[in-house]
Amino acid sequence: MSALLVAAQAQKQGRTIVAVDITEMAVAADPALILVTYSLGSCVGVSVFDPEAGVGGLIHCMLPLSKIDPRKAADRPAMFVDTGLPALLQAVYDLGANRRNLQLKAAGGGSPLGPDEVFKIGQRNLDVLGKVLWKNGLELRAQCVGGSQARTLSLDLQSGRTVVRTDGKESEL
Amino acid sequence: MNLKREILAKVHTVPPLPEVVFKLQKYCNDPNVSYSELAKVIEVDQGLTTSLLRLANSAYFGCEQSIGSVQYAMTRLGLKRVYQIVLAVCVAPMSRKPIRGYDLAPAMLWQHAIATAMASEYLAQELGGADPADAFTAGMLHDMGKIVLGNFVDVDMDKIRQAVDRKGIPFDEAEREVFGTDHASVAAALLQRWQIPTRIVTAVRYHHHPSACPDPEPLLDIVHIADVLCRDVGWGMGADALLYRFDPASAARLALPPDIAEQTMAEVSLGLEGMMGFFQTLGATQGQPAAQPVG
């Protein structure tokens, strides 16, 4: 939604925006980059940053569990929270991030209005996220989840600043 | 006056679809129609023919064997598929523009349209009860009302937001409060003007609440579920975000098997990027104006 604005702003500051599409992830150790993912509804976006190593990553997962289609999970681990998050963590470790420095933040996991929606994809995405983090002995530092809003999540690899944008309003996570 | 009348008047300013769409629609179910005659109707339009053949050879619509002529496309893919593709080519330029009010960047409405079309078709194939081709068409057209209503939403967004925030009502209900109509009804009026078959118009009209239809066919429930899933995922999500209600009777009527929602989302996500890419190249070849940022 505000992709163009974000890109224009970043360009002015000599920064490069890397858009992370749905079912994708990006990791880098380049302080010139800002990782952004748009249109988080029931999907969950997770950012991870190691300020000491200057390594960070962002993922946009669509569904909770890979067991519904292991073939797709093998092709695109970032489609599912249970395969995507471990892949993201491994990728930042490979770039030199240290587990004890990791700052993890999440946004998304929304749902339509009212209690009637039967699929509960957003809530289940958040549940599985919690489980994967627990297994890894990690915790979220901050989150902006649930509700019926669309969210944009960005991670600045220079400062580690993580920003959520909803309805045109920005707030730091 | 009444905003509703003003909105419906605006529907009549949307350009009609080209004649070729109606001809294809008319002959879709005619066993005696001559493919060579019908192919000529398409072939007089060079741009349309090029677009049709490109899409006919795309991963989603196409097949292993490459399709080199309109007539062969009809033989290989069937008339209904060719009708869908022609309709998509004609409608795409309108829904590729940014939509004010709903705050949809260029191509976002089209992304939601194509995702919902693919999801509807997949659900119809998996669940039965509706023609997958109808499901694709209804899914593709379900939000076209936003093209017209967007400018009105832009003006009255504060009122709509207040209604949504204070009363906790869904976005379409807030539209009805403010305008006396909503984007689903406006879409239905537009599709009637375009002479789209009634069963598809009905599915579009009730896509946020199939149970409001006196006798909801499975096609209505399928398009509703497909729209909910694609919106959940965030394909083509605008200012109305997830601010809609789910119609639980819809899921009950379809007796949805476990995991069908996730299967549908996973399936669509793999094909969607390719489809959007194809439509982008069509835009380039047809000399569409460059996309404008949302104001």
Contacts between the chains, C-beta under 8 A, distances in Angstrom:
chain1	res1	chain2	res2	distance
A	1	B	103	5.7
A	1	B	104	7.6
A	1	B	105	6.0
A	1	B	108	7.8
A	1	B	237	7.6
A	1	B	238	6.7
A	1	B	239	7.7
A	1	B	294	7.4
A	3	B	105	6.3
A	4	B	105	6.9
A	4	B	293	4.5
A	4	B	294	7.4
A	5	B	293	7.9
A	21	B	273	7.7
A	22	B	233	6.7
A	22	B	234	6.7
A	22	B	235	7.8
A	22	B	269	6.5
A	23	B	269	5.4
A	38	B	234	7.6
A	39	B	234	3.5
A	39	B	235	7.4
A	39	B	237	4.7
A	40	B	234	6.0
A	41	B	231	6.5
A	41	B	232	5.1
A	41	B	233	6.1
A	41	B	234	3.9
A	41	B	237	5.8
A	41	B	241	7.0
A	41	B	242	5.5
A	42	B	232	4.0
A	42	B	233	6.7
A	42	B	234	7.7
A	42	B	242	7.5
A	43	B	232	8.0
A	43	B	233	6.2
A	43	B	234	5.9
A	62	B	233	6.0
A	62	B	265	6.0
A	62	B	266	7.4
A	62	B	269	6.2
A	63	B	262	5.0
A	63	B	265	6.2
A	63	B	266	6.4
A	64	B	262	7.9
A	65	B	262	8.0
A	68	B	259	5.0
A	68	B	262	4.7
A	68	B	263	6.1
A	68	B	266	6.8
A	69	B	262	7.9
A	69	B	263	6.9
A	69	B	266	5.3
A	72	B	266	5.3
A	72	B	270	6.8
A	76	B	270	7.9
A	79	B	266	6.4
A	79	B	269	6.7
A	110	B	232	7.8
A	110	B	241	7.5
A	110	B	242	5.2
A	111	B	232	7.3
A	111	B	242	6.4
A	112	B	228	6.5
A	112	B	231	7.5
A	112	B	232	7.2
A	112	B	242	4.9
A	112	B	243	7.8
A	112	B	244	5.4
A	112	B	245	6.2
A	112	B	246	5.1
A	113	B	168	7.1
A	113	B	170	5.4
A	113	B	242	7.2
A	113	B	243	6.0
A	113	B	244	6.4
A	113	B	245	5.1
A	114	B	245	4.8
A	114	B	246	6.8
A	116	B	245	6.7
A	116	B	246	4.8
A	116	B	247	7.6
A	116	B	248	4.3
A	117	B	228	7.2
A	117	B	246	3.9
A	117	B	248	7.9
A	118	B	246	7.1
A	118	B	248	6.3
A	118	B	251	5.0
A	118	B	256	7.6
A	119	B	228	7.8
A	119	B	229	7.3
A	119	B	232	7.3
A	119	B	261	4.3
A	119	B	262	7.9
A	121	B	232	5.7
A	121	B	261	6.7
A	121	B	262	7.3
A	121	B	265	7.6
A	122	B	232	7.1
A	148	B	241	5.9
A	148	B	242	4.0
A	148	B	243	5.2
A	149	B	241	5.3
A	149	B	242	7.2
A	150	B	234	6.4
A	150	B	237	4.6
A	150	B	238	7.7
A	150	B	241	4.1
A	150	B	242	7.2
A	167	B	239	7.2
